Amino acid sequence: EGNEPGDSAKITYSELLHKVCQFANVLRSQGVKKGDRISMYMPMILELVVAMLACARIGAVHSIVFAGFSADSLCERILDCGCSLLVT
C-alpha cells in the first residue's frame, strides 16, 4: 500500500525474492559486505523494501531516512552512522 489511497501493488514472494537477490548482487558489486552501514533516502515504495531486504540478505546494516527530510538532516544521519553507501 502506498501513501495515496489508490496506490497499491501486488507482488509474489518469488518476484520479491528475485528483486532482492538482484539488488544484493548490485550492493556486492559496489563493495558492500557484512557489517557495512548503508543509508537509504527513499519514499515509501517497493524499491525501499527490496533494498532493506537486500541489506539484510548480505548482512549489511541499513538506516532509513525518509524522503521528506532536508539535505542537512540527511547529511547528519549519514555522518552519525558512518555509512559507506547511500541508496536513493
Buried (B, 14 or more C-beta within 10 A) or exposed (E): EEEEEEEEEEEEEEEBEEBBBEBBEEBBEEEBEEEBBBBBBBEEBEBBBBBBBBBEBBEBBBBBBEBEEEEEEBEEBBEEBEBBBBBE
